[in-house]
């Protein structure tokens, strides 16, 4: 039975702490009990914690920004670097994508002009089309997305797999490591995405200018990205 460790960077009163666990369990088709949680606000996980699991997961952040930083950021980036050094199988989405890019030498900025929220069309690069995880998604697909921080420069270890009209860097894999990252949220289906925006309604107005009701009506299913985490696990098993 696969064992997972979800590295979270969320406040104790953030209702999405628990929701996020359920979202990853659904996308991985596993029991919630298989997913342990480590709070990065308390510091990085120990090597023993990492050794005890098969795969590390990183998701969103609620109120925390890689670009804005804080006292919590250097220990969190140390955790990302240790995952790289260990070659630990890792899937990082949204905040995790940004943190992994930053830890390996990339650049992350807050840029409202590049903010994306909703079911956003993403296009694969040639490397993405050739990639065993991303290639089956098809050349273009919709992805659930919500961010204002953007990766504007990938680290040298990263291979760009996907881009959108607004942001060039939407997904990468790390060279010679079983590590993938996506700016979008493959752990979220439409229902979970709507729950997430209800938890952070201010983002809807600031990014889209729409009412919550109008925006919710525009959210679409994203069947392509719904396949990613399950296929990631199958590739690990087949390796």
HELIX and SHEET records of a PDB file:
HELIX    1   1 UNK A   16  UNK A   28  1                                  13    
HELIX    2   2 UNK A   32  UNK A   34  5                                   3    
HELIX    3   3 UNK A   40  UNK A   42  5                                   3    
HELIX    4   4 UNK A   47  UNK A   51  1                                   5    
HELIX    5   5 UNK A   71  UNK A   86  1                                  16    
HELIX    6   6 UNK A   95  UNK A  103  1                                   9    
HELIX    7   7 UNK A  112  UNK A  114  5                                   3    
HELIX    8   8 UNK A  126  UNK A  130  1                                   5    
HELIX    9   9 UNK A  135  UNK A  137  5                                   3    
HELIX   10  10 UNK A  190  UNK A  199  1                                  10    
HELIX   11  11 UNK A  201  UNK A  208  1                                   8    
HELIX   12  12 UNK A  212  UNK A  218  1                                   7    
HELIX   13  13 UNK A  225  UNK A  227  5                                   3    
HELIX   14  14 UNK A  228  UNK A  238  1                                  11    
SHEET    1   A 9 UNK A  35  UNK A  39  0                                        
SHEET    2   A 9 UNK A   4  UNK A   8  1                                        
SHEET    3   A 9 UNK A  55  UNK A  58  1                                        
SHEET    4   A 9 UNK A  90  UNK A  93  1                                        
SHEET    5   A 9 UNK A 179  UNK A 182  1                                        
SHEET    6   A 9 UNK A 171  UNK A 174 -1                                        
SHEET    7   A 9 UNK A 158  UNK A 164 -1                                        
SHEET    8   A 9 UNK A 116  UNK A 124 -1                                        
SHEET    9   A 9 UNK A 140  UNK A 147 -1                                        
SHEET    1   B 2 UNK A 107  UNK A 110  0                                        
SHEET    2   B 2 UNK A 149  UNK A 153 -1                                        
END                                                                             
